Amino acid sequence: MNNSMNAPKILPWIARKAGISDELALKLWRRALSEAEFICGKAEGSSYWGMAVERFLAIVDDEVGETLEYSLTPAPRLSWMWHHQTRMSLLSLMAAQNTYRFWQNTWESIAAQKKAA
């Protein structure tokens, strides 16, 4: 598969899971990049790349959905994987933020007690 336009290395795996060719997967990836740039207003940054992956998985799901009536075994829907990974990442960030706040509040209360003493 061509690595143009920073195609993710997981593209062939997604293509196989969805039952589409690598060439079609690359074409859909390019479309997802265009849509993500339109939505985000820029072609850089983590929000852009996150949107590109999300759009790509949605486009693949739509593509597979169109061909399911000819298939005896339906291909798996892939967008759940992206949404699950995003949720798990957010939970990790929330845990880290809560830990930071706990330690900050603890240090502030210790400093306040020392001033009062």
C-alpha positions in Angstrom: 0.0 0.0 0.0 1.2 3.5 -0.8 2.2 5.6 2.1 1.2 8.8 0.5 -0.7 11.4 2.5 0.5 9.8 5.8 -1.8 6.7 5.4 -1.9 4.9 8.7 0.0 1.5 8.8 -3.2 -0.1 10.0 -5.0 0.6 6.7 -4.4 -2.8 5.2 -5.7 -4.5 8.3 -8.8 -2.4 8.3 -9.2 -3.2 4.6 -9.0 -6.9 5.2 -11.4 -6.7 8.1 -13.9 -4.7 6.1 -13.5 -6.9 3.0 -12.3 -4.1 0.7 -9.1 -3.8 -1.3 -6.1 -1.9 -0.1 -6.5 0.5 -3.1 -10.1 1.3 -2.1 -9.0 1.8 1.6 -6.4 4.3 0.5 -9.0 6.1 -1.7 -11.4 6.2 1.3 -8.5 7.5 3.5 -7.8 10.3 1.1 -11.5 11.2 1.2 -11.5 11.1 5.0 -8.5 13.5 5.0 -10.4 16.0 2.8 -13.5 15.8 5.0 -11.5 16.2 8.2 -9.8 19.3 6.8 -13.1 20.7 5.8 -14.6 20.0 9.2 -11.6 21.2 11.2 -10.6 24.1 9.0 -7.0 23.0 8.9 -4.9 19.9 7.9 -2.8 19.6 11.1 -3.1 18.9 14.8 -4.5 16.1 16.9 -8.1 17.2 16.3 -7.6 17.0 12.6 -6.0 13.5 12.7 -8.6 12.3 15.2 -11.3 13.5 12.9 -9.6 11.9 9.8 -9.6 8.5 11.5 -13.1 8.9 12.7 -14.3 9.9 9.2 -12.3 7.1 7.6 -13.9 4.4 9.8 -17.4 5.9 9.2 -16.8 6.0 5.4 -15.5 2.3 5.5 -18.6 1.4 7.5 -20.8 3.1 4.9 -18.9 1.4 2.0 -19.2 -2.0 3.6 -22.9 -1.4 4.4 -23.6 -0.8 0.7 -22.2 -4.2 -0.3 -23.6 -6.3 2.6 -26.6 -7.4 0.6 -24.3 -9.3 -1.7 -22.3 -10.8 1.1 -23.1 -14.0 3.0 -21.1 -13.0 6.0 -21.3 -9.4 7.0 -18.0 -7.5 7.6 -17.6 -6.1 11.1 -18.4 -2.4 11.8 -15.2 -0.7 12.7 -16.2 2.7 14.1 -16.8 1.2 17.5 -13.1 0.6 17.8 -12.2 4.3 17.3 -15.0 5.4 19.7 -13.9 2.9 22.4 -10.2 4.0 22.1 -11.2 7.6 22.3 -13.3 7.0 25.5 -10.4 5.0 27.1 -8.0 7.8 26.3 -10.3 10.4 27.8 -10.7 8.3 31.0 -6.9 8.1 31.3 -6.6 11.9 30.9 -9.4 12.4 33.5 -7.7 10.1 36.0 -4.4 11.9 35.5 -6.1 15.3 35.9 -7.9 14.2 39.1 -4.6 12.9 40.5 -2.9 16.2 39.8 -5.7 18.1 41.4 -5.5 15.9 44.5 -1.8 16.4 44.9 -2.1 20.1 44.3 -4.8 20.5 46.9 -2.8 18.4 49.4 0.3 20.6 48.9 -1.8 23.8 49.2 -3.4 22.6 52.4 0.0 21.6 53.9 1.4 25.0 52.9 -1.6 26.7 54.5 -1.1 24.7 57.7 2.5 25.7 57.9 1.6 29.4 57.5 -1.0 29.2 60.2 1.5 27.5 62.6 
